[in-house]
């Protein structure tokens, strides 16, 4: 995984190059309407693939930050899960920065990417048919673990995950990209949640909570 520090995420370079090329062609051919359309497309790609540098705030040890920009839409307690006690859903739209960031210093235990459809999240089939990614982060030293799923909504681009299994990752590092999707975090029993429904989150900067020192395993 290479950290991209340019103002535009590398996943957007091809889209941006194509829109700029079309704008030049339409300008040369004096096709004013198409030229304007290509100009708007260029601005759109610059916006959705923007890659702002984020400040990695110095939270205390065992802190967990948001992996995405978005709004917390639900928080649920899980009664029948052995490994996880809470499920937090974060809704990200085209207005949010699309970069995915590591929630805490950890090793990537699992990464599975499933290609699929891109149905509207209002469609009941979207949760089972839409493209999604499942990642499990853990810290062997502290025995802390967290699972994240990214579910794509209607989008022109699929989910990208740059990180690979067994890779050691720093908190706040970029590990992929998702434009317009739902991120679900599965948090363990020893987690102290610090967010509420309706909270607006910023990846890498918004604190989700802390792992407590006592790991309550069932």
DRENPA-3360 file (N, C-alpha, C; in nm, 2 decimals, always signed):
BEGIN
1 = XXXXXXXX = +0.08/-0.12/+0.00/+0.00/+0.00/+0.00/+0.09/+0.12/+0.00 ~ +0.07/+0.21/-0.10/+0.15/+0.33/-0.11/+0.06/+0.45/-0.06 ~ +0.11/+0.53/+0.03/+0.04/+0.65/+0.07/+0.04/+0.76/-0.03 ~ -0.07/+0.80/-0.08/-0.08/+0.90/-0.19/-0.10/+1.04/-0.12 ~ +0.00/+1.13/-0.14/-0.01/+1.26/-0.07/-0.05/+1.37/-0.17 ~ -0.08/+1.33/-0.30/-0.13/+1.43/-0.39/-0.27/+1.47/-0.36 ~ -0.31/+1.59/-0.41/-0.44/+1.64/-0.37/-0.56/+1.57/-0.44 ~ -0.53/+1.48/-0.54/-0.63/+1.40/-0.60/-0.59/+1.25/-0.58;
9 = XXXXXXXX = -0.68/+1.17/-0.53/-0.65/+1.03/-0.51/-0.61/+0.96/-0.64 ~ -0.52/+0.87/-0.63/-0.46/+0.81/-0.76/-0.57/+0.73/-0.83 ~ -0.68/+0.69/-0.76/-0.79/+0.62/-0.83/-0.87/+0.71/-0.92 ~ -0.85/+0.84/-0.91/-0.92/+0.93/-0.99/-0.84/+0.99/-1.11 ~ -0.72/+0.95/-1.12/-0.63/+1.01/-1.23/-0.69/+0.98/-1.37 ~ -0.73/+0.85/-1.39/-0.78/+0.81/-1.52/-0.90/+0.89/-1.56 ~ -1.00/+0.90/-1.46/-1.12/+0.97/-1.49/-1.09/+1.12/-1.52 ~ -1.00/+1.18/-1.44/-0.97/+1.32/-1.46/-0.90/+1.34/-1.60;
17 = XXXXXXXX = -0.81/+1.25/-1.63/-0.74/+1.26/-1.76/-0.83/+1.25/-1.88 ~ -0.93/+1.16/-1.87/-1.03/+1.14/-1.98/-1.11/+1.27/-1.99 ~ -1.16/+1.32/-1.88/-1.25/+1.44/-1.89/-1.17/+1.56/-1.95 ~ -1.04/+1.58/-1.91/-0.96/+1.68/-1.96/-0.94/+1.67/-2.11 ~ -0.91/+1.54/-2.15/-0.89/+1.51/-2.29/-1.01/+1.55/-2.38 ~ -1.13/+1.50/-2.32/-1.25/+1.53/-2.40/-1.28/+1.68/-2.40 ~ -1.25/+1.75/-2.30/-1.27/+1.90/-2.30/-1.18/+1.96/-2.41 ~ -1.06/+1.92/-2.42/-0.97/+1.97/-2.52/-1.02/+1.94/-2.66;
25 = XXXXXXXX = -1.07/+1.82/-2.68/-1.12/+1.78/-2.81/-1.24/+1.86/-2.85 ~ -1.34/+1.87/-2.75/-1.46/+1.95/-2.78/-1.43/+2.10/-2.80 ~ -1.32/+2.15/-2.74/-1.28/+2.29/-2.76/-1.23/+2.31/-2.90 ~ -1.15/+2.21/-2.94/-1.09/+2.21/-3.08/-1.20/+2.21/-3.19 ~ -1.30/+2.13/-3.16/-1.41/+2.11/-3.25/-1.52/+2.21/-3.24 ~ -1.50/+2.31/-3.15/-1.60/+2.41/-3.12/-1.74/+2.36/-3.09 ~ -1.74/+2.25/-3.01/-1.86/+2.20/-2.96/-1.88/+2.25/-2.82 ~ -1.94/+2.37/-2.81/-1.95/+2.44/-2.68/-2.02/+2.37/-2.58;
33 = XXXXXXXX = -2.14/+2.31/-2.61/-2.22/+2.24/-2.51/-2.14/+2.12/-2.45 ~ -2.08/+2.04/-2.54/-2.01/+1.92/-2.49/-1.88/+1.97/-2.42 ~ -1.82/+2.08/-2.46/-1.71/+2.13/-2.39/-1.74/+2.17/-2.24 ~ -1.86/+2.23/-2.23/-1.90/+2.27/-2.10/-1.93/+2.15/-2.01 ~ -2.00/+2.05/-2.08/-2.03/+1.92/-2.01/-1.90/+1.86/-1.96 ~ -1.80/+1.85/-2.04/-1.67/+1.79/-2.00/-1.60/+1.87/-1.89 ~ -1.62/+2.00/-1.89/-1.57/+2.09/-1.79/-1.63/+2.06/-1.65 ~ -1.76/+2.04/-1.66/-1.84/+2.01/-1.54/-1.79/+1.87/-1.48;
41 = XXXXXXXX = -1.77/+1.77/-1.58/-1.73/+1.64/-1.54/-1.59/+1.65/-1.47 ~ -1.50/+1.74/-1.52/-1.37/+1.75/-1.46/-1.38/+1.81/-1.32 ~ -1.47/+1.91/-1.30/-1.49/+1.96/-1.16/-1.54/+1.85/-1.07 ~ -1.63/+1.77/-1.13/-1.70/+1.66/-1.05/-1.59/+1.56/-1.00 ~ -1.50/+1.52/-1.09/-1.40/+1.42/-1.06/-1.30/+1.48/-0.96 ~ -1.27/+1.61/-0.98/-1.17/+1.67/-0.88/-1.24/+1.67/-0.74 ~ -1.37/+1.69/-0.73/-1.44/+1.70/-0.60/-1.45/+1.56/-0.54 ~ -1.49/+1.46/-0.61/-1.52/+1.33/-0.55/-1.39/+1.25/-0.52;
49 = XXXXXXXX = -1.28/+1.28/-0.59/-1.15/+1.22/-0.57/-1.05/+1.30/-0.49 ~ -1.10/+1.41/-0.43/-1.01/+1.50/-0.35/-0.95/+1.42/-0.24 ~ -0.83/+1.45/-0.21/-0.75/+1.37/-0.11/-0.68/+1.47/-0.01 ~ -0.76/+1.52/+0.08/-0.71/+1.62/+0.18/-0.62/+1.55/+0.28 ~ -0.51/+1.62/+0.32/-0.43/+1.57/+0.42/-0.50/+1.59/+0.56 ~ -0.50/+1.48/+0.64/-0.57/+1.49/+0.76/-0.47/+1.49/+0.88 ~ -0.50/+1.56/+0.98/-0.42/+1.56/+1.10/-0.45/+1.44/+1.19 ~ -0.35/+1.37/+1.22/-0.36/+1.25/+1.30/-0.36/+1.30/+1.45;
57 = XXXXXXXX = -0.47/+1.32/+1.51/-0.48/+1.37/+1.64/-0.42/+1.28/+1.75 ~ -0.36/+1.33/+1.85/-0.30/+1.25/+1.95/-0.39/+1.20/+2.06 ~ -0.48/+1.11/+2.02/-0.57/+1.05/+2.12/-0.49/+0.95/+2.21 ~ -0.54/+0.91/+2.32/-0.47/+0.82/+2.41/-0.46/+0.68/+2.35 ~ -0.38/+0.60/+2.41/-0.36/+0.47/+2.36/-0.49/+0.39/+2.36 ~ -0.50/+0.30/+2.26/-0.62/+0.22/+2.24/-0.74/+0.29/+2.19 ~ -0.72/+0.41/+2.13/-0.82/+0.49/+2.07/-0.86/+0.43/+1.93 ~ -0.98/+0.45/+1.89/-1.03/+0.41/+1.75/-1.09/+0.53/+1.69;
65 = XXXXXXXX = -1.05/+0.57/+1.57/-1.10/+0.68/+1.49/-1.19/+0.63/+1.38 ~ -1.27/+0.72/+1.32/-1.35/+0.68/+1.21/-1.27/+0.65/+1.09 ~ -1.31/+0.54/+1.02/-1.24/+0.50/+0.89/-1.29/+0.58/+0.77 ~ -1.40/+0.65/+0.79/-1.47/+0.72/+0.67/-1.53/+0.85/+0.72 ~ -1.55/+0.94/+0.62/-1.63/+1.06/+0.64/-1.78/+1.02/+0.62 ~ -1.86/+1.07/+0.71/-2.01/+1.04/+0.69/-2.09/+1.06/+0.82 ~ -2.21/+1.02/+0.82/-2.30/+1.04/+0.93/-2.34/+0.91/+0.99 ~ -2.34/+0.90/+1.13/-2.38/+0.78/+1.20/-2.53/+0.77/+1.19;
73 = XXXXXXXX = -2.58/+0.66/+1.12/-2.72/+0.65/+1.10/-2.78/+0.55/+1.20 ~ -2.70/+0.46/+1.26/-2.76/+0.36/+1.35/-2.65/+0.31/+1.44 ~ -2.69/+0.28/+1.57/-2.60/+0.21/+1.66/-2.69/+0.10/+1.72 ~ -2.64/-0.02/+1.72/-2.71/-0.14/+1.76/-2.63/-0.23/+1.85 ~ -2.69/-0.28/+1.96/-2.62/-0.37/+2.05/-2.65/-0.51/+1.99 ~ -2.55/-0.59/+1.99/-2.56/-0.73/+1.94/-2.56/-0.83/+2.05 ~ -2.67/-0.90/+2.06/-2.69/-0.99/+2.17/-2.64/-1.13/+2.14 ~ -2.64/-1.17/+2.01/-2.61/-1.31/+1.98/-2.47/-1.32/+1.91;
81 = XXXXXXXX = -2.39/-1.22/+1.92/-2.26/-1.22/+1.86/-2.15/-1.26/+1.96 ~ -2.07/-1.36/+1.93/-1.97/-1.40/+2.03/-1.85/-1.30/+2.04 ~ -1.81/-1.24/+1.92/-1.69/-1.16/+1.92/-1.72/-1.01/+1.92 ~ -1.85/-0.97/+1.89/-1.88/-0.83/+1.88/-2.00/-0.79/+1.96 ~ -2.00/-0.67/+2.02/-2.11/-0.63/+2.10/-2.19/-0.52/+2.04 ~ -2.13/-0.44/+1.95/-2.20/-0.32/+1.89/-2.18/-0.32/+1.74 ~ -2.28/-0.27/+1.68/-2.27/-0.24/+1.53/-2.31/-0.10/+1.50 ~ -2.22/-0.03/+1.44/-2.23/+0.11/+1.41/-2.23/+0.13/+1.26;
89 = XXXXXXXX = -2.34/+0.19/+1.20/-2.35/+0.22/+1.06/-2.32/+0.36/+1.03 ~ -2.24/+0.39/+0.93/-2.20/+0.52/+0.89/-2.24/+0.54/+0.74 ~ -2.32/+0.64/+0.71/-2.36/+0.66/+0.57/-2.27/+0.77/+0.51 ~ -2.21/+0.74/+0.39/-2.12/+0.83/+0.32/-2.18/+0.86/+0.18 ~ -2.18/+0.98/+0.14/-2.24/+1.02/+0.02/-2.13/+1.08/-0.08 ~ -2.18/+1.13/-0.19/-2.09/+1.19/-0.29/-2.02/+1.32/-0.23 ~ -2.09/+1.37/-0.13/-2.03/+1.50/-0.07/-1.92/+1.47/+0.02 ~ -1.90/+1.35/+0.07/-1.80/+1.32/+0.16/-1.67/+1.28/+0.09;
97 = XXXXXXXX = -1.55/+1.30/+0.16/-1.43/+1.25/+0.11/-1.43/+1.10/+0.10 ~ -1.38/+1.04/-0.01/-1.40/+0.90/-0.03/-1.29/+0.81/+0.02 ~ -1.18/+0.86/+0.07/-1.07/+0.78/+0.12/-1.10/+0.71/+0.24 ~ -1.06/+0.58/+0.25/-1.08/+0.50/+0.37/-0.95/+0.50/+0.45 ~ -0.96/+0.51/+0.59/-0.85/+0.52/+0.67/-0.85/+0.42/+0.79 ~ -0.73/+0.38/+0.83/-0.72/+0.27/+0.93/-0.77/+0.33/+1.07 ~ -0.85/+0.25/+1.14/-0.91/+0.31/+1.26/-0.82/+0.30/+1.38 ~ -0.73/+0.21/+1.39/-0.63/+0.21/+1.50/-0.51/+0.13/+1.45;
105 = XXXXXXXX = -0.39/+0.15/+1.52/-0.27/+0.08/+1.48/-0.29/-0.07/+1.50 ~ -0.28/-0.14/+1.39/-0.32/-0.28/+1.38/-0.26/-0.36/+1.27 ~ -0.29/-0.49/+1.27/-0.26/-0.57/+1.15/-0.38/-0.61/+1.08 ~ -0.38/-0.62/+0.95/-0.50/-0.66/+0.88/-0.51/-0.81/+0.87 ~ -0.60/-0.87/+0.95/-0.62/-1.01/+0.96/-0.69/-1.07/+0.84 ~ -0.78/-0.99/+0.78/-0.87/-1.05/+0.68/-0.91/-0.93/+0.59 ~ -0.91/-0.96/+0.46/-0.96/-0.86/+0.36/-1.02/-0.94/+0.24 ~ -1.15/-0.92/+0.23/-1.23/-0.99/+0.12/-1.31/-0.89/+0.05;
113 = XXXXXXXX = -1.29/-0.88/-0.08/-1.36/-0.79/-0.17/-1.46/-0.87/-0.26 ~ -1.59/-0.84/-0.25/-1.69/-0.91/-0.33/-1.75/-0.81/-0.43 ~ -1.72/-0.84/-0.56/-1.78/-0.75/-0.67/-1.93/-0.79/-0.68 ~ -2.01/-0.69/-0.71/-2.15/-0.71/-0.72/-2.22/-0.60/-0.79 ~ -2.35/-0.58/-0.76/-2.43/-0.48/-0.83/-2.41/-0.34/-0.75 ~ -2.47/-0.24/-0.80/-2.47/-0.11/-0.74/-2.61/-0.05/-0.73 ~ -2.70/-0.13/-0.67/-2.84/-0.09/-0.65/-2.85/+0.02/-0.55 ~ -2.96/+0.10/-0.56/-2.99/+0.20/-0.45/-3.00/+0.13/-0.32;
121 = XXXXXXXX = -2.96/+0.20/-0.21/-2.97/+0.14/-0.08/-3.12/+0.13/-0.03 ~ -3.21/+0.19/-0.11/-3.35/+0.18/-0.08/-3.40/+0.05/-0.13 ~ -3.33/-0.02/-0.22/-3.37/-0.15/-0.27/-3.33/-0.26/-0.17 ~ -3.43/-0.34/-0.13/-3.41/-0.44/-0.03/-3.30/-0.54/-0.07 ~ -3.27/-0.56/-0.20/-3.17/-0.65/-0.24/-3.03/-0.60/-0.24 ~ -3.01/-0.47/-0.21/-2.88/-0.41/-0.22/-2.79/-0.47/-0.11 ~ -2.84/-0.50/+0.01/-2.75/-0.55/+0.11/-2.69/-0.69/+0.08 ~ -2.76/-0.76/-0.01/-2.71/-0.90/-0.04/-2.64/-0.90/-0.18;
129 = XXXXXXXX = -2.67/-0.81/-0.27/-2.62/-0.81/-0.41/-2.52/-0.71/-0.44 ~ -2.51/-0.60/-0.36/-2.42/-0.49/-0.39/-2.28/-0.53/-0.36 ~ -2.19/-0.46/-0.43/-2.04/-0.48/-0.41/-2.01/-0.44/-0.26 ~ -1.92/-0.52/-0.20/-1.89/-0.50/-0.06/-1.75/-0.55/-0.03 ~ -1.69/-0.50/+0.08/-1.56/-0.54/+0.12/-1.57/-0.57/+0.27 ~ -1.50/-0.67/+0.32/-1.50/-0.71/+0.46/-1.35/-0.71/+0.51 ~ -1.32/-0.63/+0.61/-1.19/-0.63/+0.67/-1.19/-0.64/+0.82 ~ -1.09/-0.72/+0.87/-1.08/-0.74/+1.01/-0.94/-0.68/+1.06;
137 = XXXXXXXX = -0.94/-0.59/+1.15/-0.81/-0.53/+1.20/-0.79/-0.58/+1.34 ~ -0.67/-0.61/+1.38/-0.65/-0.66/+1.51/-0.51/-0.61/+1.56 ~ -0.50/-0.61/+1.69/-0.37/-0.58/+1.76/-0.34/-0.69/+1.85 ~ -0.24/-0.77/+1.81/-0.21/-0.90/+1.88/-0.16/-0.87/+2.02 ~ -0.09/-0.75/+2.04/-0.03/-0.72/+2.17/-0.14/-0.70/+2.28 ~ -0.25/-0.63/+2.23/-0.36/-0.59/+2.33/-0.48/-0.68/+2.31 ~ -0.48/-0.77/+2.21/-0.59/-0.86/+2.19/-0.72/-0.79/+2.15 ~ -0.70/-0.67/+2.08/-0.82/-0.60/+2.04/-0.84/-0.63/+1.89;
145 = XXXXXXXX = -0.97/-0.63/+1.86/-1.01/-0.67/+1.72/-1.13/-0.59/+1.68 ~ -1.14/-0.55/+1.55/-1.25/-0.47/+1.50/-1.28/-0.52/+1.35 ~ -1.41/-0.53/+1.32/-1.44/-0.57/+1.18/-1.51/-0.45/+1.11 ~ -1.48/-0.43/+0.99/-1.54/-0.33/+0.91/-1.59/-0.38/+0.78 ~ -1.72/-0.35/+0.74/-1.77/-0.38/+0.61/-1.80/-0.25/+0.54 ~ -1.77/-0.25/+0.41/-1.80/-0.14/+0.32/-1.90/-0.19/+0.22 ~ -2.02/-0.13/+0.21/-2.12/-0.17/+0.12/-2.15/-0.05/+0.02 ~ -2.13/-0.08/-0.11/-2.14/+0.03/-0.21/-2.29/+0.05/-0.23;
153 = XXXXXXXX = -2.33/+0.18/-0.25/-2.46/+0.22/-0.30/-2.45/+0.25/-0.45 ~ -2.53/+0.33/-0.50/-2.52/+0.37/-0.64/-2.40/+0.45/-0.66 ~ -2.31/+0.40/-0.75/-2.18/+0.47/-0.77/-2.13/+0.43/-0.91 ~ -2.05/+0.52/-0.96/-1.99/+0.49/-1.09/-1.86/+0.42/-1.08 ~ -1.81/+0.40/-0.96/-1.68/+0.33/-0.94/-1.69/+0.23/-0.82 ~ -1.62/+0.12/-0.84/-1.62/+0.01/-0.74/-1.53/+0.05/-0.62 ~ -1.54/-0.04/-0.52/-1.45/-0.02/-0.40/-1.31/-0.06/-0.43 ~ -1.22/+0.02/-0.38/-1.07/-0.01/-0.40/-1.01/-0.03/-0.26;
161 = XXXXXXXX = -0.94/-0.14/-0.24/-0.87/-0.17/-0.12/-0.72/-0.19/-0.15 ~ -0.63/-0.11/-0.10/-0.49/-0.12/-0.13/-0.42/-0.21/-0.03 ~ -0.47/-0.22/+0.09/-0.40/-0.30/+0.19/-0.41/-0.45/+0.17 ~ -0.31/-0.52/+0.22/-0.31/-0.67/+0.20/-0.31/-0.74/+0.33 ~ -0.35/-0.86/+0.33/-0.36/-0.94/+0.46/-0.22/-0.95/+0.52 ~ -0.22/-0.94/+0.66/-0.10/-0.95/+0.74/-0.02/-0.82/+0.74 ~ -0.07/-0.71/+0.67/+0.01/-0.59/+0.67/-0.01/-0.51/+0.80 ~ +0.10/-0.46/+0.85/+0.09/-0.37/+0.97/+0.06/-0.23/+0.93;
169 = XXXXXXXX = -0.04/-0.17/+0.99/-0.10/-0.04/+0.95/-0.10/+0.06/+1.07 ~ -0.07/+0.18/+1.03/-0.07/+0.29/+1.13/-0.21/+0.35/+1.14 ~ -0.25/+0.40/+1.25/-0.38/+0.47/+1.26/-0.38/+0.59/+1.17 ~ -0.49/+0.60/+1.09/-0.51/+0.71/+1.00/-0.45/+0.69/+0.86 ~ -0.38/+0.58/+0.84/-0.32/+0.56/+0.71/-0.43/+0.53/+0.61 ~ -0.42/+0.57/+0.48/-0.51/+0.54/+0.38/-0.50/+0.39/+0.34 ~ -0.62/+0.32/+0.33/-0.61/+0.19/+0.28/-0.70/+0.16/+0.16 ~ -0.78/+0.26/+0.11/-0.86/+0.23/+0.00/-0.95/+0.35/-0.03;
177 = XXXXXXXX = -1.06/+0.32/-0.11/-1.15/+0.43/-0.15/-1.29/+0.37/-0.18 ~ -1.39/+0.44/-0.14/-1.53/+0.41/-0.17/-1.61/+0.53/-0.19 ~ -1.67/+0.54/-0.30/-1.76/+0.66/-0.33/-1.90/+0.62/-0.31 ~ -1.97/+0.69/-0.22/-2.11/+0.67/-0.19/-2.14/+0.52/-0.14 ~ -2.13/+0.50/-0.01/-2.15/+0.37/+0.04/-2.19/+0.38/+0.19 ~ -2.21/+0.26/+0.24/-2.24/+0.24/+0.39/-2.13/+0.16/+0.45 ~ -2.07/+0.22/+0.56/-1.97/+0.15/+0.63/-2.02/+0.10/+0.77 ~ -2.00/-0.03/+0.80/-2.05/-0.08/+0.92/-1.93/-0.13/+1.01;
185 = XXXXXXXX = -1.93/-0.09/+1.13/-1.82/-0.13/+1.22/-1.88/-0.22/+1.32 ~ -1.81/-0.33/+1.35/-1.85/-0.43/+1.45/-1.74/-0.42/+1.56 ~ -1.79/-0.37/+1.68/-1.70/-0.34/+1.79/-1.71/-0.45/+1.90 ~ -1.60/-0.48/+1.96/-1.60/-0.59/+2.06/-1.66/-0.55/+2.19 ~ -1.66/-0.65/+2.28/-1.73/-0.63/+2.41/-1.64/-0.53/+2.50 ~ -1.52/-0.52/+2.48/-1.43/-0.44/+2.56/-1.42/-0.30/+2.50 ~ -1.52/-0.25/+2.42/-1.51/-0.12/+2.36/-1.60/-0.02/+2.42 ~ -1.55/+0.10/+2.45/-1.63/+0.21/+2.51/-1.67/+0.31/+2.39;
193 = XXXXXXXX = -1.79/+0.31/+2.35/-1.84/+0.39/+2.24/-1.85/+0.54/+2.28 ~ -1.81/+0.62/+2.19/-1.80/+0.77/+2.22/-1.88/+0.85/+2.11 ~ -1.97/+0.79/+2.04/-2.05/+0.86/+1.94/-2.20/+0.83/+1.95 ~ -2.28/+0.91/+1.89/-2.42/+0.90/+1.90/-2.48/+0.90/+1.76 ~ -2.60/+0.85/+1.74/-2.67/+0.86/+1.61/-2.68/+1.01/+1.57 ~ -2.65/+1.03/+1.44/-2.66/+1.17/+1.39/-2.52/+1.24/+1.39 ~ -2.42/+1.18/+1.45/-2.29/+1.25/+1.46/-2.23/+1.25/+1.32 ~ -2.17/+1.37/+1.29/-2.10/+1.38/+1.16/-1.95/+1.35/+1.19;
201 = XXXXXXXX = -1.90/+1.25/+1.11/-1.76/+1.20/+1.14/-1.67/+1.24/+1.02 ~ -1.54/+1.26/+1.06/-1.43/+1.29/+0.97/-1.33/+1.18/+0.99 ~ -1.30/+1.11/+0.88/-1.20/+1.00/+0.88/-1.07/+1.05/+0.94 ~ -1.02/+0.97/+1.03/-0.89/+0.99/+1.09/-0.89/+1.09/+1.21 ~ -0.99/+1.18/+1.21/-0.99/+1.28/+1.31/-1.10/+1.26/+1.41 ~ -1.22/+1.20/+1.38/-1.33/+1.18/+1.47/-1.31/+1.06/+1.55 ~ -1.32/+1.08/+1.68/-1.30/+0.96/+1.78/-1.42/+0.88/+1.79 ~ -1.41/+0.75/+1.77/-1.53/+0.66/+1.79/-1.53/+0.61/+1.93;
209 = XXXXXXXX = -1.42/+0.59/+1.99/-1.42/+0.54/+2.13/-1.28/+0.48/+2.16 ~ -1.28/+0.39/+2.27/-1.16/+0.33/+2.31/-1.18/+0.18/+2.34 ~ -1.08/+0.10/+2.32/-1.07/-0.03/+2.38/-1.04/-0.02/+2.52 ~ -1.11/-0.09/+2.61/-1.08/-0.08/+2.75/-0.97/-0.19/+2.78 ~ -0.91/-0.18/+2.89/-0.80/-0.26/+2.92/-0.84/-0.41/+2.95 ~ -0.96/-0.42/+3.00/-1.02/-0.56/+3.02/-1.10/-0.61/+2.90 ~ -1.05/-0.71/+2.84/-1.11/-0.77/+2.72/-1.22/-0.87/+2.77 ~ -1.34/-0.84/+2.76/-1.45/-0.93/+2.81/-1.49/-1.02/+2.70;
217 = XX = -1.43/-1.14/+2.70/-1.46/-1.24/+2.59/-1.57/-1.33/+2.64 ~ -1.66/-1.37/+2.56/-1.76/-1.46/+2.59/-1.71/-1.61/+2.58;
% end
